[in-house]
Amino acid sequence: MTNAIALPQNAIFQDHNQIKTTSLKVAEAFNKLHKDVLRKIESLDCSAEFASAHFYAHDEMIQAGPVKRLSKVYEMTKDGFMFLVMGFTGKKAAQIKEAYINEFNRMADLLNGRGHQQPSTVEDRHPLNIAVRSLANQRSAQGKPADYASVWRTVNGYLGVEHIEDASKEQVQKGLSYVQTLLEGELLPKEQLPEPSQKLDYSVKRWVKMNPWFSHRQSLMPQGRFQVTPDMVYGMDAKSPTLALVKELSDQGHDLHACQLEVLALRHHLESTRNALYSIQQRCNTSLTGQGFFRY
């Protein structure tokens, strides 16, 4: 689909380490009344944890016809936006969604320092492709269990990309230098092989960067304190540094399947326990209400 949709000015903005839009901009983009967008947000069938992580309400003076008045306005993350507009249908709505997603992604690239890097072309990757094939052939000739695909997995893991087509020109050059080092080292005794120059980084800072919605929660904590809550370690919205580490080491040829299964199982059981407790709480509240007790 060709995207020729122009979003409202400043439809998406950066707030510290998060990229957001607002209910006002959504109403303007989709040509809806702001009060209808507010009503839609407040009737979303999502968990309280998801709502608190992705929607932030504040009061703002807005233009309502010829006058200004104080109104509630919601800021929302990309995930909040996607949850909200899921039910907006029609060809025009689909084009607006696509434009929003593209702009969210563009802003994310800028925030993560990728905006200035040029994407690589087939021609840029050609020398690296030759080097990878040479390394695979060399290892195969020496009787080592390394084929063309496994060498690419190692290179992609070193660069931190899922596919080499996702790499920038700068990353391709870095990958070429890495493979050339391996080609030279293949003929040396094992103890003389160069040590890997890549340092693993799974600090708290990177964990927060993987999950921008942590920042709002941690801003409520005293300086120097970091609080880990259950919803930070399970669910699709919680990016796991442990699983990221397992993937990185797996891409380098290590078999960590059991570790991956263990972490996934723990996350699943934690979420199941939380859902069970929430269900019990809801039934208790319903029972108390039926007996004449009310919660305020």
C-alpha positions in Angstrom: 0.0 0.0 0.0 1.4 3.4 -0.9 1.4 5.7 2.1 0.6 9.3 1.2 -0.9 10.2 4.5 0.4 13.3 6.3 0.2 13.1 10.1 -0.7 16.1 12.2 2.3 18.3 13.1 4.3 16.9 16.0 2.0 13.8 16.1 4.9 11.8 17.7 7.3 13.2 20.2 10.1 12.0 22.4 9.7 12.1 26.2 12.9 11.1 27.9 13.6 7.6 26.6 10.0 7.0 25.3 8.3 7.9 22.1 4.7 8.9 22.4 1.6 10.4 20.8 -1.5 11.9 22.4 -5.2 11.4 22.3 -5.5 14.8 20.7 -3.2 13.9 17.8 -5.0 10.6 17.3 -8.4 12.3 17.2 -7.0 14.8 14.6 -5.3 12.1 12.5 -8.4 9.8 12.4 -10.8 12.8 12.2 -12.6 11.8 15.4 -14.0 13.9 18.2 -11.5 14.0 21.1 -14.2 13.0 23.6 -14.8 9.9 21.6 -11.1 9.0 21.6 -11.1 9.5 25.4 -14.1 7.3 25.8 -12.4 4.6 23.7 -9.2 4.7 25.8 -11.1 4.5 29.1 -13.1 1.5 27.9 -10.2 -0.5 26.6 -10.3 -4.2 27.7 -6.6 -4.3 28.8 -5.0 -5.1 32.2 -4.4 -2.3 34.7 -0.6 -3.0 34.4 -0.7 -2.5 30.6 -2.8 0.7 30.9 -0.5 2.2 33.6 2.6 1.4 31.5 1.3 2.7 28.2 -1.3 5.5 28.9 -0.6 8.7 30.9 -3.4 11.1 31.7 -3.0 14.8 32.4 -5.1 18.0 32.2 -4.5 20.4 29.3 -6.1 23.5 27.9 -7.4 22.6 24.4 -9.2 24.4 21.7 -12.9 23.4 21.6 -14.5 25.4 18.8 -14.1 29.1 19.4 -13.1 28.7 23.1 -10.4 27.0 25.1 -11.3 24.7 28.0 -9.5 22.3 30.4 -9.7 18.7 29.2 -8.1 15.4 30.1 -5.5 14.4 27.5 -3.8 11.0 27.3 -0.2 10.5 26.2 0.5 7.0 24.9 3.4 4.8 23.8 3.5 2.9 20.5 2.1 -0.2 22.1 -0.7 1.9 23.7 -1.4 3.5 20.3 -1.6 0.1 18.6 -4.0 -1.3 21.2 -6.2 1.8 20.9 -6.5 1.9 17.1 -6.8 -1.9 16.7 -10.5 -1.5 16.2 -10.3 1.5 13.8 -11.2 -0.1 10.4 -11.3 1.0 6.8 -8.8 1.8 4.1 -8.1 5.3 5.2 -7.7 4.2 8.9 -5.2 1.5 7.7 -3.1 4.2 5.9 -3.1 6.4 8.9 -2.0 3.4 11.1 0.8 2.6 8.7 2.0 6.3 8.6 2.0 6.3 12.5 3.9 3.1 12.7 6.5 4.3 10.2 7.0 7.5 12.2 7.2 5.7 15.5 9.9 3.5 14.0 11.8 6.5 12.5 11.8 8.2 15.8 13.0 5.0 17.6 15.9 4.8 15.1 16.9 8.4 15.9 16.6 7.7 19.7 18.7 4.6 19.4 21.4 6.3 17.3 20.6 4.5 14.1 19.1 7.4 12.3 22.4 8.7 11.0 23.6 5.3 9.7 23.1 4.5 6.0 21.4 1.2 5.2 23.7 -1.2 3.3 23.1 -2.3 -0.3 23.8 -5.6 -2.1 27.0 -4.1 -3.4 28.1 -3.0 0.1 27.6 -6.5 1.4 29.3 -8.3 -1.5 32.9 -8.3 -0.1 31.5 -9.6 3.3 29.6 -12.3 1.4 32.8 -13.5 -0.3 34.7 -13.4 3.0 32.0 -15.5 4.8 31.9 -18.0 2.0 35.8 -18.3 2.2 35.7 -18.8 5.9 33.0 -21.5 5.6 35.0 -23.3 2.9 38.2 -23.0 4.9 36.6 -24.5 8.0 35.0 -27.3 6.0 38.3 -28.2 4.4 39.8 -28.5 7.9 37.0 -30.9 8.9 35.3 -28.5 11.3 31.5 -28.5 11.6 30.8 -25.0 10.3 28.7 -24.5 7.2 27.8 -21.3 5.3 24.6 -20.7 7.4 26.3 -21.2 10.7 29.1 -18.7 9.8 26.4 -16.1 8.9 24.7 -16.8 12.3 28.0 -16.0 14.0 28.5 -12.8 12.0 24.9 -11.6 12.6 25.2 -12.3 16.3 28.5 -10.4 16.5 26.8 -7.4 14.7 23.6 -7.6 16.8 21.3 -7.9 13.7 18.8 -10.7 12.9 19.7 -10.7 9.1 22.7 -9.1 7.4 20.2 -7.2 5.2 19.3 -5.2 8.4 22.9 -4.1 8.8 24.1 -0.5 8.1 27.1 0.2 5.9 29.2 0.8 9.1 28.1 -2.6 10.5 29.0 -4.4 7.2 32.5 -2.9 7.4 32.8 -4.0 11.0 31.6 -7.5 10.0 34.1 -7.7 7.2 37.0 -6.9 9.6 35.7 -9.5 12.0 35.6 -12.3 9.4 39.0 -11.3 8.0 40.4 -11.7 11.5 38.8 -15.1 11.8 40.3 -16.1 8.3 43.7 -15.2 9.5 43.3 -16.9 12.8 41.9 -20.2 11.4 45.5 -21.3 10.4 47.0 -20.5 13.9 47.1 -22.9 16.8 44.0 -22.5 19.0 45.9 -20.8 21.8 47.1 -18.1 19.4 43.6 -17.1 18.2 42.7 -13.5 18.9 40.4 -13.0 21.9 36.9 -11.8 21.0 36.7 -8.0 21.2 33.0 -7.8 21.8 32.0 -7.2 25.4 28.7 -8.5 26.6 26.5 -5.7 28.0 23.5 -6.7 30.0 23.5 -3.9 32.5 20.4 -2.4 34.2 20.8 0.5 31.9 20.4 -1.8 28.8 17.5 -3.5 30.5 15.7 -0.2 30.8 16.6 0.7 27.2 15.0 -2.6 26.0 11.9 -1.6 28.0 11.4 2.2 27.7 8.2 2.0 29.9 10.4 1.1 32.9 11.5 4.7 33.0 8.2 6.1 34.2 8.0 3.6 37.0 11.6 4.0 38.1 11.2 7.8 38.2 9.0 7.3 41.2 11.8 5.5 43.1 14.4 7.2 45.3 17.7 8.1 43.6 19.9 5.0 43.1 17.1 2.5 43.7 15.7 0.1 41.1 12.5 -1.7 41.7 11.7 -4.9 39.9 7.9 -5.7 39.7 6.3 -8.9 38.4 5.0 -7.4 35.1 8.6 -6.4 34.3 9.6 -10.1 34.0 6.8 -11.6 32.1 4.4 -10.9 29.2 5.0 -9.9 25.6 5.7 -6.3 26.6 8.6 -7.2 29.0 11.8 -7.7 27.0 14.0 -10.2 28.8 17.8 -9.5 29.1 18.3 -13.2 30.0 16.5 -14.4 26.8 18.5 -11.8 24.8 21.8 -13.2 26.3 20.7 -16.7 25.5 20.0 -15.7 21.9 23.3 -13.9 21.5 25.3 -16.9 22.8 23.2 -19.3 20.7 24.0 -17.3 17.6 27.7 -17.9 18.5 27.1 -21.6 18.4 26.4 -22.5 22.0 23.5 -24.8 22.7 21.4 -23.0 25.4 18.0 -24.5 24.5 17.4 -25.8 28.1 18.2 -22.3 29.5 15.7 -20.7 27.1 13.0 -23.2 28.0 13.6 -22.7 31.8 13.3 -18.9 31.5 10.2 -19.1 29.3 8.6 -21.6 31.7 9.3 -19.4 34.7 7.8 -16.3 33.0 4.8 -18.3 31.9 4.1 -19.7 35.4 4.6 -16.2 37.0 2.0 -14.7 34.6 -0.4 -17.6 35.2 -0.1 -17.1 39.0 -0.7 -13.4 38.6 -3.8 -14.0 36.5 -5.1 -16.6 39.0 -4.7 -14.1 41.9 -6.4 -11.4 39.9 -9.3 -13.7 39.1 -9.7 -14.6 42.8 -9.6 -10.9 43.7 -12.4 -10.2 41.2 -14.6 -13.0 42.5 -14.1 -11.7 46.1 -15.0 -8.2 45.1 -18.1 -9.5 43.3 -19.1 -11.5 46.4 -18.6 -8.5 48.7 -20.6 -6.2 46.5 -23.5 -8.7 46.5 -23.5 -8.6 50.3 -23.8 -4.8 50.4 -20.1 -3.9 50.6 -18.7 -1.4 48.2 -15.1 -0.5 47.4 -14.1 3.2 47.1 
